[in-house]
Every structure is written in structure tokens, then in C-alpha cells.
């Protein structure tokens, strides 16, 4: 039967975008193949930044998912293309694009994009001091201060990004299920690396040689007492280990959600893979952080009896890991029972750095002065080694006034993490928010005195992003009810509670 002319015209027009996409894809492949053949990766990176900005503008929420994938894959790209240090800035460009598009779309409508949280004022005051420290005369040049700003403040804009990204309860559930599914290939790749060995990675690219570390058991210094600490798709093994710490915590929360009952065995399987991958990292501190965070999560959910099945599952998987990976795993993690050794390693980090910091200049020595990433911009006495204490780093760089404001900010964050899960009447949402809160709390109590979690990826990404979720979560149910209201009722609700937007 002949197709009418007007129908054929409409079908032709409908196919035009697809033909255009195919043509653009063909041109892109042709262009990329030439650049790759000439190893012109910098032009490829510039094109990626341009495409990323355009994509973020048209598909903002989809871009957040892409960003989370890139956070996981960034380390592999940096190590593989080790001759292109500009890759370290691609994630920052992504963050700026996400926040820039958010600001452009909310401010003209009279909406303040930054959420009003109880920690907003002390952090803003701290940020003002930190910006002023860029011009501190102790710094060798202003670039050191600018690098300090990038590391210390840039990632905070993920708070409003997360706040506006989570527009519905359903999106929260789907987003965290997406993260769990994403962790499966990442965990499998880490386990594969354990058996393939570091030589396989170095054969891919010489850049991986700087990421090769070994975990020691109690093998008396023999080669049998060491094993390769896997990195999967991350820059270094520590980032992989802390990533798995949160993923395991998230899986525990999802196991207890009735809505995901049909997914439970898949989630348990993902947890087993995550735990096995965590063992291959040799990271003892992240494993302890997971156990503490899981206990905190059950406490906040008033489900302390659930701790027993979690510990049972952990014990069974750990025994399986010993069988799979060898006795060196038991030796490595058995050192956690050596309390004298644990104290000897960690007390100097918690006390020593802070003691030295309190003896430094009252007004601080400048942004980036104790930030290891700033060593590429200029050398200082403290940016050649890692200052493994966040409070000491803040004291070195911003002085006593900055340290006091930062301490108040941390106290407000602690209060927010404790209060928010308890306020949520939706128990399924409370499980996910509780997992995020527990992850933040263990980083505050167990990582700030012995490290710099707000400076290191991917921990800093997740900490700031989850703080945005904590600010948004109490309003999600209110907004669900607002969808059923009339326009006048929604306007009245917005006037009484500005945090609830007019939909």
C-alpha cells in the first residue's frame, strides 16, 4: 500500500536527527583516529571538555550519572595517559560545568542555588579566610594559593549540585542502585589485577608503575609475606579501598530495603565481590571504617540486631578470601589485633602533626602551603610531604581563626549527619541517607585526625555530594505532596518554607 506523501515527509523529518548523529559520529571517529595515531591527546582532551560542557547544558541530570562514572574511571585514564597531566583537571572542569549550568538556570528565576544548612555559615566564613590566604606572603607565588583553593574549596560546589539533582525520592533510590551496579565491574577488575599482577598493568602503560604498592603481612620480610595492593580503575590503592568501604556500606543498606527485595541476592553478590576486592587492596583502615560505619547505620535505624547477620556475612567472605588469596591475607589483616602496633602507627599522626601546627604562625601560612598538590606550582616546607592530619593542615594554612571556624563547621556536619536520618519518616529513604551519614561520620572521626579525606578523590567527591543529599532529603516527601496541590497552595507552601521550590 502506498504511503501518503505527508506521512513520508514526517517520517523523513523524524529520521533527520538520527542521520545527523550518525554523520557526526562518523566525523568524530575519523577525527579521533587521526589524533590517536599522532598521540595528540591534548586536542582530544580539549574536544572532550567542549563536548562535556554542551552535554551538561542539555542533559544536566544525566551528566551527573556520567560524572560519577568518570570519578571511578579517572584514575585508570590518568595512569594510562601519564604524559597528559591535564587529565587531572578534567574532573574539575566537569564540576564547574555542573554548577555553572545549575546557577544559570536557577538564579534568573530568583532561586538561590545554595542550600541553607546549619553548617553553611561557618563554612562560608572559613572559605572567606581561605581565599584571603591566597595572598599570604609566606607563599612562594600566587599559584600555590590557587591550587590550595582548588583542593580545599572547589569540590564544595557539589553540595548544591546534589541538592538539586535529587528532585524526587525515586531518583535517590535509582541513583544508589546505579552506584551499586557500577561497583561490580570495578570490583571484578580489582580482583583480576590481584591474579594478573603488577607486571600486567605496567605492560599496559609505564604510568602504572607509580601506583604499584605491596602489602606486608607478618612474613618476616620474605617475599612470601607481601602481595600486590590492587588499584582497579583508581589512581592509587587508597582511593580504591575507601570507595569499596562506601560501596559495601551502601549494599548493607540496600539489603534491608523492602523495595529491593527482588534485588537482594544480586546486592549480596555485589557485596561479596566488593569485600573480596577490598581484601586485595590490603587496606586495613577502610575495613575498620566499614565495620564501624555499618554499626552506626544499624544504630541510627534502630536495628542493632541486624549487625549479627552483617558480621556473619563478613566472617564467611573473609574466610573465603583467605582460601582464595592465600594465608598472607590473614597475616596482613591479623595485624589489626596488634593494638600496640596500631597505637604506634597512628598516635604520632594524630598528635605529632597537630602539635607542630599549633606552633606555627597565628595567622596561618597561606592557602596551599601544606597541600601536596601545590608542589607543582611552587615548593614550600610542607607541600613536599603529606600532612596526615586535616586539622593540622587547616591550622598551617589558615591559622587559628581558620581552625576554629573549621572545627565549628565539622561539629555542625556531625549534628546534621546524626539528625537527618532520624527525622525521615520514609524508612527506605532513611536507610540510604543513613548510609551516607555513617560514611561521613566515620571519615570525620577516623580519617580527619589521620588523613585529609576532604582533599583526596574519590572521598572528597562523595563527602560533599552526600552533604547535599542530607540537605535535600527532608524536603523530598514535602515536594511529593506539593505535586498534588493547586498552584495557589504551592505558592503558599513556598512562602512558608523557601527551601521547597515552586514546581
C-alpha positions as CSV (number, residue, x, y, z in Angstrom):
1,X,0.0,0.0,0.0
2,X,1.5,3.4,-1.0
3,X,2.4,5.7,1.9
4,X,0.7,9.1,1.8
5,X,3.1,11.9,0.9
6,X,2.6,13.8,4.2
7,X,3.4,10.6,6.2
8,X,6.6,10.0,4.2
9,X,7.6,13.6,4.9
10,X,7.0,13.3,8.6
11,X,9.0,10.0,8.7
12,X,11.8,11.7,6.8
13,X,11.9,14.6,9.2
14,X,11.9,12.2,12.2
15,X,14.9,10.3,10.8
16,X,16.9,13.5,10.2
17,X,18.2,13.7,13.8
18,X,19.4,10.1,13.6
19,X,21.1,10.7,10.3
20,X,22.8,13.8,11.7
21,X,24.0,11.9,14.8
22,X,25.4,9.1,12.6
23,X,27.2,11.7,10.4
24,X,28.6,13.4,13.5
25,X,29.7,10.1,14.9
26,X,31.5,9.2,11.7
27,X,33.3,12.5,11.5
28,X,34.3,12.1,15.2
29,X,35.7,8.7,14.7
30,X,37.7,9.9,11.7
31,X,39.0,12.9,13.6
32,X,39.8,10.8,16.8
33,X,41.6,8.1,14.8
34,X,44.0,10.7,13.3
35,X,44.6,12.3,16.7
36,X,45.2,9.0,18.4
37,X,47.6,7.9,15.6
38,X,49.6,11.0,16.2
39,X,49.2,10.7,20.0
40,X,47.8,14.2,20.1
41,X,45.9,13.6,23.3
42,X,45.7,17.3,24.4
43,X,43.5,18.2,21.4
44,X,41.3,15.2,22.2
45,X,41.1,16.4,25.8
46,X,40.1,19.9,24.7
47,X,37.4,18.4,22.5
48,X,36.2,16.3,25.4
49,X,35.9,19.4,27.6
50,X,33.9,21.2,24.9
51,X,31.6,18.2,24.4
52,X,31.2,17.8,28.1
53,X,30.1,21.4,28.6
54,X,27.5,21.1,25.8
55,X,26.2,17.8,27.1
56,X,25.9,19.2,30.7
57,X,23.8,22.1,29.4
58,X,21.3,20.0,27.5
59,X,21.3,16.9,29.8
60,X,22.1,18.1,33.3
61,X,20.9,15.3,35.4
62,X,22.1,12.6,33.0
63,X,25.5,14.4,33.3
64,X,25.6,13.7,37.0
65,X,25.5,10.0,36.3
66,X,28.2,10.3,33.7
67,X,30.3,12.3,36.2
68,X,30.0,9.5,38.8
69,X,31.3,7.0,36.1
70,X,34.2,9.3,35.3
71,X,35.1,9.7,39.0
72,X,35.5,5.9,39.1
73,X,37.4,5.6,35.8
74,X,39.6,8.8,36.2
75,X,42.5,7.0,37.9
76,X,42.9,4.5,35.1
77,X,43.0,7.3,32.5
78,X,45.5,9.3,34.5
79,X,47.8,6.4,34.9
80,X,47.4,5.1,31.3
81,X,47.9,8.5,29.7
82,X,50.6,9.5,32.1
83,X,52.1,12.0,29.7
84,X,48.9,14.1,29.8
85,X,48.8,15.7,33.3
86,X,45.9,17.9,32.2
87,X,43.7,14.9,32.7
88,X,43.8,15.8,36.4
89,X,41.8,18.9,35.7
90,X,39.1,17.2,33.6
91,X,37.1,16.3,36.7
92,X,37.3,19.9,37.9
93,X,36.0,21.2,34.5
94,X,33.1,18.7,34.9
95,X,32.3,20.1,38.3
96,X,32.4,23.7,37.2
97,X,30.1,22.9,34.3
98,X,27.6,21.2,36.5
99,X,27.5,24.0,39.0
100,X,27.7,26.7,36.2
101,X,24.6,25.3,34.4
102,X,22.8,25.0,37.7
103,X,23.5,28.6,38.6
104,X,22.5,29.9,35.2
105,X,19.2,28.0,35.3
106,X,18.2,28.9,38.9
107,X,19.5,32.4,39.7
108,X,17.5,34.1,36.8
109,X,14.3,32.5,38.3
110,X,15.0,34.1,41.6
111,X,16.1,30.8,43.3
112,X,19.2,30.8,45.5
113,X,21.1,27.6,44.4
114,X,23.0,27.0,47.6
115,X,21.0,25.1,50.2
116,X,20.5,26.6,53.7
117,X,22.1,24.1,56.1
118,X,23.3,24.6,59.6
119,X,26.9,24.3,58.5
120,X,26.6,26.9,55.7
121,X,27.6,30.0,57.7
122,X,30.7,28.6,59.5
123,X,32.0,27.1,56.2
124,X,31.3,30.3,54.3
125,X,33.3,32.3,56.9
126,X,36.1,29.7,56.7
127,X,36.1,30.0,52.9
128,X,36.5,33.8,53.1
129,X,39.5,33.3,55.3
130,X,40.9,30.7,53.0
131,X,40.5,32.9,49.9
132,X,42.3,35.7,51.7
133,X,45.2,33.3,52.5
134,X,45.9,33.1,48.7
135,X,47.8,36.4,49.2
136,X,49.8,35.3,52.3
137,X,53.4,36.4,52.0
138,X,54.6,33.0,53.2
139,X,53.7,31.5,49.8
140,X,56.3,31.4,47.1
141,X,53.8,32.5,44.5
142,X,50.0,33.0,44.0
143,X,49.7,29.8,42.0
144,X,50.3,27.8,45.2
145,X,47.4,29.5,46.8
146,X,45.2,28.9,43.8
147,X,45.9,25.2,43.9
148,X,45.0,25.3,47.5
149,X,41.7,26.9,46.7
150,X,41.0,24.2,44.1
151,X,41.7,21.4,46.5
152,X,40.1,23.0,49.6
153,X,37.0,24.7,48.3
154,X,36.2,23.7,44.7
155,X,34.5,20.4,45.5
156,X,32.1,22.1,47.9
157,X,30.0,23.2,44.9
158,X,28.9,19.5,44.7
159,X,26.6,20.2,47.6
160,X,24.2,22.4,45.6
161,X,24.7,20.0,42.6
162,X,23.5,17.1,44.7
163,X,20.8,19.2,46.4
164,X,19.1,20.0,43.1
165,X,19.9,16.6,41.4
166,X,17.8,14.7,43.9
167,X,14.4,16.1,42.9
168,X,12.4,13.0,43.9
169,X,12.5,10.1,46.2
170,X,12.6,7.8,43.2
171,X,15.7,9.4,41.9
172,X,17.5,8.7,45.2
173,X,16.7,5.0,45.0
174,X,17.7,4.7,41.4
175,X,20.9,6.6,41.8
176,X,22.3,4.5,44.6
177,X,21.2,1.3,42.8
178,X,23.2,2.6,39.8
179,X,26.2,3.1,42.0
180,X,26.0,-0.5,43.3
181,X,25.7,-1.9,39.8
182,X,28.7,0.3,38.7
183,X,30.8,-1.2,41.5
184,X,30.5,-4.7,40.2
185,X,32.9,-4.4,37.1
186,X,35.2,-2.1,39.2
187,X,35.4,-4.8,41.9
188,X,36.0,-7.6,39.3
189,X,38.7,-5.6,37.7
190,X,40.5,-5.2,41.0
191,X,40.3,-8.9,41.7
192,X,41.6,-9.7,38.3
193,X,44.6,-7.4,38.9
194,X,45.5,-9.4,42.0
195,X,45.9,-12.5,40.0
196,X,47.4,-10.8,36.9
197,X,50.0,-9.0,39.0
198,X,51.5,-5.5,38.6
199,X,53.6,-6.5,35.6
200,X,50.3,-6.8,33.6
201,X,49.4,-3.2,34.5
202,X,52.9,-1.9,33.7
203,X,52.8,-3.6,30.4
204,X,49.6,-1.6,29.6
205,X,51.4,1.7,30.3
206,X,54.5,2.7,32.2
207,X,52.4,5.2,34.1
208,X,51.0,2.4,36.3
209,X,54.4,1.8,37.8
210,X,54.0,4.8,40.1
211,X,50.8,3.2,41.5
212,X,52.3,-0.2,42.4
213,X,52.5,-0.8,46.1
214,X,52.7,-4.0,48.2
215,X,51.0,-5.0,51.4
216,X,53.1,-6.7,54.1
217,X,51.8,-9.4,56.3
218,X,54.0,-11.0,59.0
219,X,56.2,-12.8,56.6
220,X,59.3,-11.6,58.3
221,X,60.3,-9.6,55.3
222,X,60.3,-12.5,52.9
223,X,58.8,-12.2,49.5
224,X,56.0,-14.6,50.7
225,X,54.9,-12.0,53.2
226,X,53.9,-9.4,50.6
227,X,51.2,-9.1,48.0
228,X,50.2,-6.5,45.3
229,X,47.8,-3.9,46.5
230,X,45.3,-3.5,43.7
231,X,44.1,-0.2,42.3
232,X,41.4,-1.3,39.8
233,X,40.4,2.0,38.0
234,X,41.7,4.4,40.6
235,X,44.9,6.4,40.8
236,X,46.1,4.6,43.9
237,X,45.1,1.8,46.1
238,X,43.9,4.0,49.0
239,X,41.2,5.6,46.7
240,X,40.0,2.1,45.6
241,X,39.8,0.9,49.2
242,X,37.8,3.9,50.5
243,X,35.5,3.6,47.5
244,X,34.8,0.0,48.4
245,X,34.2,1.0,52.0
246,X,31.2,3.1,51.0
247,X,30.0,0.6,48.4
248,X,29.9,-2.2,51.0
249,X,28.0,0.1,53.4
250,X,25.6,1.1,50.6
251,X,25.0,-2.6,49.8
252,X,24.2,-3.3,53.5
253,X,21.6,-0.5,53.5
254,X,20.0,-1.8,50.3
255,X,19.9,-5.4,51.6
256,X,17.5,-4.1,54.3
257,X,15.1,-2.2,52.0
258,X,11.8,-4.0,51.3
259,X,11.5,-2.2,47.9
260,X,14.7,-4.0,46.7
261,X,13.6,-7.4,47.9
262,X,13.8,-8.9,44.4
263,X,17.3,-7.5,44.0
264,X,18.6,-8.8,47.4
265,X,20.6,-11.7,46.1
266,X,22.1,-9.6,43.4
267,X,23.1,-7.0,46.0
268,X,24.5,-9.7,48.3
269,X,26.6,-10.9,45.3
270,X,27.8,-7.4,44.7
271,X,28.7,-7.1,48.4
272,X,30.8,-10.3,48.2
273,X,32.7,-9.0,45.2
274,X,33.2,-5.6,46.9
275,X,34.6,-7.3,50.0
276,X,36.9,-9.6,48.1
277,X,38.2,-6.6,46.1
278,X,38.7,-4.7,49.4
279,X,40.9,-7.5,50.7
280,X,43.1,-7.3,47.6
281,X,43.8,-3.6,48.4
282,X,45.4,-4.6,51.7
283,X,43.6,-1.6,53.2
284,X,43.1,-2.2,56.9
285,X,41.8,1.2,57.9
286,X,38.9,1.2,55.3
287,X,37.8,-2.2,56.5
288,X,37.7,-0.9,60.1
289,X,35.8,2.1,58.8
290,X,33.2,-0.1,57.1
291,X,32.6,-2.1,60.2
292,X,32.2,1.0,62.4
293,X,30.0,2.7,59.8
294,X,27.8,-0.4,59.5
295,X,27.3,-0.4,63.2
296,X,26.5,3.3,63.1
297,X,24.0,2.7,60.4
298,X,22.2,0.0,62.3
299,X,22.2,2.2,65.4
300,X,20.6,5.1,63.5
301,X,18.0,2.8,62.0
302,X,17.4,1.2,65.5
303,X,18.2,-2.2,64.0
304,X,21.1,-3.4,66.1
305,X,20.0,-7.0,65.7
306,X,20.9,-6.6,62.0
307,X,24.6,-6.3,62.9
308,X,24.9,-10.0,63.6
309,X,24.0,-11.1,60.0
310,X,26.3,-8.5,58.6
311,X,29.2,-9.7,60.8
312,X,28.4,-13.3,59.9
313,X,28.5,-12.5,56.2
314,X,31.8,-10.6,56.6
315,X,33.3,-13.5,58.5
316,X,32.3,-16.0,55.9
317,X,33.5,-13.9,53.0
318,X,36.8,-13.2,54.8
319,X,37.4,-17.0,55.3
320,X,36.7,-17.4,51.6
321,X,39.2,-14.6,50.8
322,X,41.9,-16.4,52.8
323,X,41.3,-19.6,50.8
324,X,41.2,-17.7,47.5
325,X,44.1,-15.3,48.0
326,X,46.3,-17.2,50.4
327,X,47.4,-17.0,54.1
328,X,49.2,-13.7,53.5
329,X,45.7,-12.1,53.7
330,X,45.1,-13.4,57.2
331,X,48.6,-12.2,58.2
332,X,48.0,-8.8,56.8
333,X,44.7,-8.1,58.5
334,X,45.6,-10.0,61.6
335,X,47.9,-7.1,62.4
336,X,44.8,-5.2,63.4
337,X,44.8,-7.2,66.6
338,X,48.2,-5.9,67.5
339,X,46.9,-2.9,69.4
340,X,50.4,-1.7,70.4
341,X,51.4,-1.6,66.7
342,X,48.2,0.2,65.8
343,X,48.9,2.8,68.5
344,X,52.5,3.2,67.5
345,X,51.5,3.9,63.9
346,X,48.5,6.2,64.4
347,X,49.0,8.3,67.6
348,X,52.0,10.2,66.2
349,X,49.9,11.1,63.1
350,X,47.1,12.4,65.3
351,X,49.2,14.2,67.8
352,X,52.5,15.0,66.2
353,X,51.2,17.0,63.2
354,X,48.8,19.0,65.3
355,X,51.4,19.8,67.8
356,X,53.7,21.1,65.1
357,X,50.8,23.1,63.6
358,X,49.9,24.8,66.8
359,X,53.5,26.2,67.0
360,X,53.2,27.8,63.5
361,X,52.2,31.4,62.7
362,X,49.0,32.6,64.4
363,X,47.6,34.0,61.1
364,X,48.5,31.0,59.0
365,X,51.0,30.4,56.2
366,X,48.7,30.6,53.2
367,X,46.3,28.5,51.1
368,X,48.1,25.5,49.6
369,X,51.1,25.8,51.9
370,X,50.5,22.3,53.3
371,X,48.7,20.9,50.2
372,X,50.8,18.3,48.5
373,X,49.1,19.0,45.1
374,X,50.6,22.6,45.2
375,X,54.1,21.3,45.0
376,X,53.9,21.5,41.2
377,X,53.3,25.3,41.4
378,X,56.0,26.1,43.9
379,X,57.9,24.5,46.8
380,X,57.1,25.1,50.5
381,X,58.3,23.4,53.6
382,X,55.1,21.4,53.9
383,X,53.9,20.6,50.4
384,X,56.6,18.1,49.6
385,X,55.2,15.5,52.1
386,X,51.6,14.6,53.1
387,X,50.4,16.4,56.2
388,X,48.3,13.4,57.5
389,X,46.0,15.4,59.8
390,X,43.3,17.6,58.4
391,X,43.1,19.9,61.5
392,X,46.9,20.3,61.3
393,X,46.7,21.2,57.6
394,X,44.0,23.7,58.3
395,X,46.0,25.3,61.1
396,X,49.1,25.5,59.0
397,X,47.3,27.2,56.1
398,X,44.6,29.4,57.8
399,X,45.9,30.0,61.3
400,X,44.0,29.7,64.5
401,X,40.9,31.7,63.3
402,X,40.5,29.4,60.3
403,X,41.0,26.3,62.5
404,X,38.2,27.4,64.9
405,X,35.8,28.1,62.1
406,X,36.6,24.7,60.5
407,X,36.1,23.0,63.8
408,X,32.7,24.6,64.2
409,X,31.9,23.5,60.6
410,X,32.8,19.9,61.4
411,X,30.6,20.0,64.6
412,X,27.7,21.2,62.5
413,X,28.3,18.4,60.0
414,X,28.3,15.8,62.7
415,X,25.0,17.2,64.0
416,X,23.5,17.2,60.5
417,X,24.6,13.5,60.0
418,X,23.0,12.4,63.3
419,X,19.8,14.4,63.0
420,X,18.8,13.9,59.3
421,X,18.3,10.1,59.2
422,X,16.3,10.2,62.4
423,X,13.9,12.9,61.0
424,X,12.9,10.9,57.9
425,X,9.6,9.1,58.2
426,X,10.3,7.2,55.0
427,X,12.3,4.2,56.2
428,X,13.7,3.2,52.8
429,X,15.0,6.7,52.2
430,X,16.3,6.7,55.7
431,X,18.4,3.6,55.0
432,X,20.2,5.3,52.1
433,X,20.6,8.7,53.9
434,X,21.8,6.8,56.9
435,X,24.5,5.0,54.9
436,X,25.7,8.4,53.6
437,X,25.6,9.9,57.1
438,X,27.6,7.0,58.6
439,X,30.2,7.3,55.8
440,X,30.6,11.0,56.6
441,X,30.8,10.3,60.3
442,X,33.5,7.6,60.1
443,X,35.6,9.9,57.9
444,X,35.2,12.7,60.4
445,X,36.1,10.6,63.4
446,X,38.5,8.1,61.9
447,X,40.1,9.9,58.9
448,X,40.3,13.6,59.8
449,X,42.9,13.1,62.6
450,X,45.0,10.7,60.4
451,X,44.5,12.0,56.9
452,X,42.9,14.5,54.6
453,X,39.6,12.9,53.3
454,X,38.2,16.3,52.0
455,X,41.3,16.6,49.8
456,X,41.6,13.2,48.2
457,X,39.5,11.7,45.4
458,X,37.1,9.9,45.5
459,X,36.4,10.5,49.2
460,X,36.1,14.3,48.7
461,X,33.6,13.8,45.9
462,X,31.3,11.6,48.0
463,X,31.6,13.6,51.2
464,X,30.4,16.9,49.6
465,X,27.9,15.2,47.3
466,X,26.3,13.3,50.2
467,X,26.1,16.5,52.3
468,X,23.9,17.9,49.5
469,X,21.7,14.8,49.8
470,X,21.4,15.3,53.5
471,X,20.2,18.8,53.0
472,X,17.6,17.7,50.4
473,X,16.3,14.5,51.9
474,X,13.9,16.1,54.5
475,X,12.2,18.1,51.7
476,X,11.6,15.2,49.2
477,X,8.4,14.0,50.9
478,X,7.1,17.6,51.2
479,X,7.7,18.1,47.5
480,X,5.9,14.8,46.7
481,X,2.8,16.2,48.5
482,X,3.2,19.6,46.8
483,X,2.8,17.9,43.4
484,X,-0.8,17.2,44.3
485,X,-1.6,20.7,45.4
486,X,-3.1,23.6,43.4
487,X,-0.9,26.4,42.1
488,X,-2.1,28.7,44.9
489,X,-1.4,26.1,47.6
490,X,2.2,25.5,46.2
491,X,2.8,29.3,46.3
492,X,1.7,29.4,50.0
493,X,4.0,26.4,50.8
494,X,6.9,28.1,49.1
495,X,6.4,31.3,51.1
496,X,6.3,29.4,54.4
497,X,9.3,27.2,53.5
498,X,11.6,28.8,50.9
499,X,13.6,25.5,50.7
500,X,10.6,24.0,48.8
501,X,10.6,25.3,45.2
502,X,7.5,26.3,43.3
503,X,7.2,23.3,40.9
